[in-house]
Amino acid sequence: MSASALPAGSPASQGVDASGVHAFLDALEAAPEIEPHSLMIMRHGRLVASGWWAPYTPDRPHLLYSLSKSFTGTAAALAEAEGLLDFDAPVISYFPEFEADITDPRSRAMLVRHVASMSSGHERETVDEVFALDREEPVRGFLLLPPDRDPGTVFAYNQPTTYTLAAIVQRVTGQSLTAYLRPRLLDPLGIGEVFWQRGRTGREIGFSGLHATTDAVARLGELYLRDGVWEGERLLPEGWVARATRPHIPTAGAMGDADRQDWDQGYGYQFWMSRHGYRGDGAYGQFCLVLPEQDAVIAMTAATERMQDVLNLVWQHLLPAFGPEPLPGRESADEALRERLAGLALPPAPGRAAPPERAEEWAAAEFRSSEEDGPALSAGLVPDADGWTLGLTEGENRLDMRIGAGRWAVAEEPLPTAVSGGWTDSGTLAVEVAFLETPHRLELACSLADRTLTASWRTQPFKPSPLTSLRAPRGSV
């Protein structure tokens, strides 16, 4: 948890019309392809609305995917201010051991500001090519892959650019990103513990992999909204916010989807420009929206592939809710919104209790999946006086999970999960497993007739990995 709560205010006192927030919640919950996990709205420096859809909770870290990049860019700004990093220096100058290998003139001309703005000169996402070239040291693989154009002339959303920026920060500071940010950003902002995935080099990967609370996202957005000043103390170098949040490279059409208007507004230093304000964002609906004209910040986590739809709903419902003046006489409306936010919940998967006439068959059966359907798994069921436990085996790893018939059964070990579902008929068990520190949910169906297990992702992890890894990477140093 954060060291101290964010200052709070009623929506009406900060000029926010509660009916607009209700409309936004209605629209989110009516959209079958959007699964919201959390929402925090700041206005005039006050937290005016916050809610978590159970089984998600305020103190649980959530995988931010590419919203991690905005924290990496902030670390680079702090390193620059300390004289450790130069945005106008060649990237290769920070890796002299690769000098002899890197002969392409465009690779050698690539500057730190080019990787910070996704304008390395490559015209595509290169992460698979880069890791194929050098899995042990991806920075070398990235520099060995010649850019298609001169650096600074073309945008491509390209993970190795941010990976390289993160590697430079960690090299010049001699610390991990989290260790470097702890006294300079995380602690002063009142952010609790965060966790960042590491790669084979032992470095935190920078472009993704950060697990943090929604509160942490809101605080970062509020710091940027306040030009890098927090409670009267300047945490970010003067002028950095303006540099990071203006377009350095055009992005129109770069994401290959005409319906992604908010990805066509340009890219700064690890921040996207939006039709309104600017943002950090991550796959499946992780958002830090900063709206200077409205003096507002919106932090969200979710599980959806319809990220543009989420932004459209923000612009449609929340933007008009931000008025210029306090709204008198709205106490009952604000209280109704507070009560709604306190009771948010995702519906559990449907299912009944086990059919008693076939209980012995279910307890004796073993179910196996095909890799074609999802992860290769086997499963068995163990009954007790209180219900059933599903034992899921993947390779050498085993997950034992209580089945919450009609509710979410939350467990912290062996990793944070919530399980719901049950028997849809006497021969079919269907459950859903939400991995609570990620945007991911696995749907499982066991058929007694043929002893098969079907496994499919509602939102699929980007990186194939064991189910037991779908959690914040605690214990890293």
Secondary structure, DSSP 8 states (H G I E B T S, - for coil): --SS---B--TGGGTB-HHHHHHHHHHHHH-TTEEEEEEEEEETTEEEEEEE-BT--TTS-EE-GGGHHHHHHHHHHHHHHTTS--TTSBGGGG-GGGTTT---HHHHH-BHHHHHTT-SS-SS--HHHHHHH-SS-HHHHHHHS--SS-TTS-----HHHHHHHHHHHHHHHSS-HHHHHIIIIIHHHT----EE-B-TTSSB-SSS-EEE-HHHHHHHHHHHHTTTEETTEE-S-TTHHHHHTS-SB--TTTTS-TT-GGGSS-B-SS-EE-SSSEEEEETTTEEEEEEGGGTEEEEEEEEES-HHHHHHHIIIIIGGGB-SS--TT-HHHHHHHHHHHHT-B------B---GGGHHHHHH-EEE--GGGSS--EEEEEEETTEEEEEEEETTEEEEEE--TTS-EEE-SSS-EEEEEEEEETTEEEEEEEETTSS-EEEEEEETTTTEEEEEESS--SS---GGG-S--TT--
